[in-house]
Amino acid sequence: MSDLSTTVGAVALRSAILTAAGTSGYGDELAGYGDLRALGAVVVKSLAAFAWEGNPAPRVSHSGEHMLNAVGLEGPGVAAWRARDLADLERRGCDVVASIWGRTVAEFAQAAEAMRGAHVVALEVNASCPNLESRSSIFAHSALATAAIVRASKSANCRCGSSSVRTRRTSWRSPARRSTPAPTHWCSSTPCSDSPSTSNSDERLSVTVGAA
């Protein structure tokens, strides 16, 4: 069998194939389809420091060949996830990347702090969230805003068992401005229909940032 192992920053992975946050649930939901230990890591759905109900229905709508969704990041919160779903993944023996989100820089820090001591190999910072401190954009639309949530998350999580903090941003860009993409397993799998064109320098926000 081919060796698919790789290293990203300080994180050694048994495979370069990871699940995409938001598509594989919070725990071992995919275990019935194969051995989760064969993956580089299971990247769980994004979690806030608090439980969140998400948006009211309807959340999904078809528009021709496209689909619009506004799920609103429903989730149990970090504490409930650690008590229930993380334990299921640990029993499977697979590596885990925990994804966190917030509406403000402070909420990202709170989520990262709540992850301290969790048995995960990395934290993913979901920069595709609405920025309530700059309501005209999401964090990923601004290099400065993205840097702020990464910096706050690293600082708050510095005592965690995680070995890195990475950012997730939407990978869509205008065909006229398309640059060489980063490895797809370090980017969001969900296109953002209103993402602006981005430059090569902004694309660097998709890579893993080594934690202190």
N, C-alpha and C positions, 0 to 999 in steps of 0.2 A: 504494500500500500504506500502511496506517495506521502512524503512528509510535508504537511501543510503548516507546521509550526512557524511562528513569527514572533517578533518582538516590536512593540510600539512604545517608545519612550522607555520607561523602567518596567513595563509590563510584558512578561513572557506569556504567550498564548499558544495553546496546543494546536490551534488552527487559525487561519486568517478569516474564517467564516464565522460571523456573529449574527445573531438575530437583530432585527431592527426594532428599536424602542417603539412601543405602540402597537405592534403587530403580534406579539406573542404572549400577552398577558403579564401577570405579576408573579406567577410561580411556575410550576411544572406542567402547565397546560399542554405543552407540545410533547410531553414524554411518551405519549401513545404513538407518536409518529417516528420515533427513533431514539437512540441513546444521546441524551443531552451532553454527555461528557465528550462526545466527538466534536462538539462545537468549540470555537475559541472562547466563547462566553455567551450566556443568555443575557441579553440587554432588556431589562424589564420596562414596563410602561412607566412614564414619568410620575414622580411622587412629590407632593408638597409636604411641608412640615405639619400640615393639618389635613383632616379629611375634607373632601370637596365633592359636591354633588354634580358638578358639571352643569351644562345647559339643559333647560327643559326641552322636551320633545316638541316638534320633530327636530332631529339632529342631522339627518342625512337627506339629501334631495338629489335626484337625477336631473341633468341638464344636457339633453342630447347624449353624446358619447362620453360626457364628463360627469363627475360627481362632486357635489359640494357637501362639506361636513362641518359641523360646529358642535362636536361632542363636549368640548369645554374642559378636558383634562380631568374627568371624574376619577376619583381615587380614594383609597382608604387612609392615606397619610403614612408617613414613614414609620411611626411607632407600631401601628397595626400591621403594616407589611412585614416588619422585622419579626413580629411575634407569630405570624401565620405563614406567609408565603415564602419568606427567605428560608425558613426551616425546611420546607418541602424541597427547595432547590439544593440545600446542603445535603439532604438525604440522598439526592440523586448524584452527588459527587461532582457537580459541574461548577465551572467558574461563573461568576455573576458580575455584571456591570449594572450598578444602580443608577437610574436616571432621575434627576431632580428638576423641579420647576418652581417658579415664583413669579409674582406680579411686580415685585420691586427687588432692588438689590438686597435689602434686608431679609426678604422672604427666601431668597436663594441661600443666604447665609444661615438662616434658621433650618432649612432643609438639610444643608450640608452638615450642620452641627448635630442634627438628629441622627445622621448616619454614622457618627463617631463610633468606632468599635465594631461596626457591621462587617461580616465576613464577605467582603466583595473585593474584586481585584482593581476596580476603578469606579469613579463617579463620572457620569455623563451630565453635563450642564445643558439643559434644553433651552437654547437661546432663541428658539422660535416662539417664545411666549410674548403676549402683549405686555408692553412696558407701561405701567400705570403712571410712572413718573415722567413719561414723555408719550402722551396718549396717541400721537400721530404715527407711531411705528412700533415694531417689535424689536426686541433686543438685538437680534441678528442683523438688523438694518444698519446698525452703528458699530464700528470697531471699538469706539470708546465705551459704549454701553456693554458690549460683550466682554471687554476687558474688565469692566467693573464687576460683573457677576462672577467671572472666573476668579478674580482676585479675592472677592468676598467669600466664595465657596472654598477656595484653597485655605484661606486663613481660618475659617470656621471649622474646617474638617481636618486640620493638620494632625490631630491625634488619632484619626481613624485608621483602621487597618488597610484602607485603600492605598494603592501604590501610585495612582495618578488621577488627575482630573482632566476631562476632555470636554470640549464644547460640541454641541450638535446644532446645526443650522440647516435650513433648507438648501438643497443642492441645485435648484432650478435657477437658470439665468437666461437672458435673451440670447437667441442663436447668434445674433450679430456681435455679442460681447462674450461668447462662450470661451472659457479658458480650459486648459487641461485639468480635468477633475481630480480631486483628491480620491483616495481609495474609498469605494462606496460604503464599506462597512464602518467608516468613521463619519458618515454624513447621514442626515435624515433620509428615510426612504419615501417620505411624503412630500410631493411638490407643493409649493406655496403659490397659489395663483396670482398673488399680488406682490411677490417678491420683486425688488428692483434689480436691474442689471448690476453686477458686481465686478470688481477688478481682481487681478491676480493677487494683489496684496490682501484683499479681504478674504480670499479663499483660504489663507493660512489659518483662519479662525476654526477650521474644521479639524485640525490635528490635535493629538493628545498633548497636554501640557503637564510636565512632570511636577508632582507635588513636592512640597518641602519636607 
